[in-house]
Structures are given as C-alpha cells and as structure tokens.
C-alpha cells in the first residue's frame, strides 16, 4: 500500500469515527439542524458525491454556520466539497423540507444550480472520496440519500 492510500485510509477512519460520535450524540439529543444541499445540473446529468463516512451518494451539502444564510451555506459547501464557485444570482431554491432521520431533525434547503459548461470538480479525497456526473440511465447504479431522490427524478425527467 502506497503513502497516498495509507493517508486516504487514515482520513476515512477519522471522518468515520467523528461521524459515528456525532450519531451517538444525535441518538441522545435528537437535535434540530439546518442544512443546505446543492443539486448541480449540466446537460441532463447531475453531480453526486460520496462522503468517506457515509454509505450513500448525495449532493454537495452542509450545515449552516452562525450568522450565515442558507444560500451562503450552499455556496460555501459547494466550494469546500467540490471546488465549485457558484454565483448567488444563479442559485435557485427548489425546496424546503424536514428530514427526520439519522436521529436528527434536518431542516433542508435544496438549491439548484445549472451549468452551461461542465465545471472542473476538485475533491479532497478526505471528506469527499468520490464524485460523478450521472444521467438518468446510470442512476440505478447508485445508493442515494433517500430524501433527495424525488428532486433527482424531477431534474432528470424520470
């Protein structure tokens, strides 16, 4: 095993351990959290990411920092997780919903961003271990974060 593989494994262990500790906290406290998700679309394909500590594929997403808006969080997480710079005026709010799962109440703001040209995606191979642009024909190959599935189907015309 080379140095990069060992380092990647180390990050995966750390992120997975932190995620499990967070899940234990959530079982005890059942907190209410606030998150922003970004559905990135280019030419009938959507961008999916795979976090190193989760078993499913999702969109770039994350929690709302103190004093930030949902839109600001969506822009920040897209930059941090996949290296995309989003223009606020092109970021459209698609849905707001409550997801009660993983032992927490997640108030989700789902945004949509359409790219005219396919952007270069850059991941850190630590928190985000993989990404892909997926068409409706390829979608069945992926285990998805269940609450986002209807929005994927709508965006891809399924």
N, C-alpha and C positions, 0 to 999 in steps of 0.2 A: 504494500500500500504506500503510495507516494505522500509527500508532505501535504499537498493540497487536499487529498482525500481524507487524511487524518484531521486536518484543520476543519474541513467541512463536517465531518462526523462529530467533532468536538462542539461546534456551534449547534448542530442538531440536538445533541444531548442537552446542552444548556437551555436552548429555547424550549425543548420538550419538557424539561424539568420545571422551568418557570411557568409554562402553560399549565402543567399539572397542579402546581402550587396555586395558581390562580383559580383553577377549577375547584380545588378544595375550599378556598376562600368563598367562592360563589355558592357552594353547597351549604356553607354555614350562614352566609349573609344574604344570599339571593338578591344581589344589588340591581339597581336600575342603572343602566349605562346608555350612552348616546354615541352612535357611530355613523360614519359616512362611508358609502360604497360608491364606486365609480364603474359604470358599465361603459367600457371603451369599445367603439364600433368602427370598423374600417371595411368597406366593400363586402358587406354581408358576413363578416367574421367578427367575433367578439374576443376580447383579451381575457384569458383566465390565468390565475396564478395559483401556485401550490406552495403554501407555507410549510416549512420544515417540520412543524409541530402539529399539523392537522392532517386528517386523512382525506379531506375533500378539496376540491378546486373551488375557487371563489374569485371575486373581483378585487382589485386594489381597494383596501379599506382600512379604517382605523377609528380610534376614539377621538372625541372632541377635547382638545386641550382647553385649559382655563382661558376664558375671555375670547375664544375663537368661535366663529360661526361654523355651521355645518359645511357650507361651501368652502370656507378656508381649510377645514379639515380634509375635505375631498381633494383639494389641490395639493396640500402638504403630503398626504399619504400617497398620492399618485407619483409625486416627485421622489419620496423616500423609498417606496417599494419597487417602482419600475422605471424611475428616471424620466418620467414624462412631465413636461411643463404644460399645464392646462391654462387656457385663457378663461378668466372668470365669466366673461360675457357669452362664451360658448358652452358653458356647463349648465345643463338643464336639469331641474329637479323633476324626476319621473314619479317618485312615490315616497310616502312616509308610512311606515308601519311598525308595529310592535312585534318583535320575535321573542317568544318565551321559550327558551331552550338553553342547553348547556348551563343550566342552573342560574340563569340571569334573565332580566328583562331588558332587551336591547331595543332601544328606540332608533330605528334605522331610517336614515335619509338616503335614498338611492338616486344618484345623479347619472346622467347620460352625457357622453362626450363623443362626438363623431369626428373622425379624422379624414381629411381629404386625401392625404398621402400617408402611407403606412409609416408610423413612427419607429424609431430605434428604441427598443426596450432594453434597459440595463437593470439587472437584478444583482443583489449582493451575495447570493448563494449561501446566505446565513439564515436570515428570517425567511426570505423567499428563495426556495430552492429551484423552482422551475416556472416557466410561463409558456403559453402557446396561444396562437390565434386560431380560433375554432369556427368552422362552418356548421350549419345545421346537419349536414351529412355526417360529421365527425363527433357530434355532441354526445352520442350514446356511449362513447368510449370513456367518458369521464364521470366520476362520482362528484356531484355538485353539492354545494351548500344549499340545502333544500329551499329556504325562503327566497332565493334569487331565481329559482327555476322558472316561475311564470314570466318574469321580466326578460329572461333569455329567450324563451319561446316567442314572446311578443316581438322582441327586437329582430329575431331571425325569421319571423313569419311561419312558425311551426303550429 
